[in-house]
Amino acid sequence: MTNNVEMKQFQHAVQDDFSNRWWPVLVAYFLRRVDNRAEAEDLTQDVFKRLLTSDTSDVQSAEAYVFRVASNLLADRARRSKVRNEYLHNAATTEERHVEWLDPSRIASNHEAIDKLAASVSALPKRTRDIFVLYRFEGMSQDDIADSIGISRSAVKKHVAKALRYLVIQLRDSR
């Protein structure tokens, strides 16, 4: 376009009858490159949105400008796709390292399991519960527990074993 009057006419033509002239041309252009009709139509709409919101006062050729905008949109799409693919690759690599994702259903399920475990531990006889908590949760050695409570080490082992048997049965039955 050689002057502003022609560009203004072009903008009005784009606004008024883009579906007649530019829509099929741009959809075909994008279809050859993206192989997805819905995406081609979305990209075509993006071209018109950019045309209507950009300063086109120094554009020499309307057709060249339209296809430059279309080409830029394809380049943007390729960059986004590359970032998305890198993210998915990194996510797959993370899963291979056995790092679990924060899945709301898994979190809720784990909270339920913890609640069941806590309820089962609370249901243990007091002495067995105290010994089990000191050993499993507080990390005290069986010898230290035996000394602090005043019982033998084998008695501590029996209480821990009793607690474990009970908890295994309770948690298995609650499934």
Salt bridges, closest charged atoms under 4 A:
GLU39 OE2 - ARG77 NE 2.27
GLU41 OE2 - ARG37 NE 3.18
GLU63 OE1 - ARG21 NH2 3.59
ASP76 OD2 - ARG50 NH2 3.03
ASP76 OD1 - ARG79 NH2 2.22
GLU100 OE1 - ARG106 NH1 3.30
ASP130 OD2 - LYS126 NZ 2.83
ASP143 OD1 - ARG153 NE 2.77
